[in-house]
Amino acid sequence: MEKALRASEEAINRRYRLKAEGFDLERIIGRVGELFGMRPEEIKRAGKSPKEVASRSVVSYWAVRELGMSETEVARRLGVTQPAVSQAVKRGARIIEERHLKLKKD
């Protein structure tokens, strides 16, 4: 129980820190653009190339899991459905782990 509470507190603190540092969906899109060599409008565009899908997946994961945005809000802002964001979050977690991606530059 204590371990779960501590993990929850850490997640909340991380969200507040990111927001205090100016992170929002647009900044996440910009960061993902840097990592994938894409312009923000390319990430937001409804394409299905592997690069577009991967970049939107990473955006979705960081927006939902790191910033605490709802899947519905992310879906509305990216112009996709909520179930698409739900799947993208799962894909994003895998992509971030495989590629060792970081939201913040070191």
C-alpha positions, 0 to 999 in steps of 0.5 A: 500500500505504501509503495503504491502511494509513494509511486502515485505521489511521484507521478503527481509531482512529476506532472506539476514539475513538467507543467511548471517548466512549461510543458503542454501538448504543443511542447510535447509535439515539438519535442517529438518532432525533434526526436523524429525529425518531423515538423509539428504539422506532420505529427498532427496530420492524419497519416498512417506511415510508420513514422507518423504513427510512431510519433503520434504514439509517443505524443499520446503516451507523454501527454496522457501518462506524463502530463495527465491529460485525458485521452479524450482531450488528446484525441480532440487535439490530434484529430483522432478518436479516443480509442485510437489514443488509447492504443497509441498510449500502449504503442508509445510506451513500447516505442519509448522503451525500445528507443530510449526516448526522453521527454526532457533534454538532459 
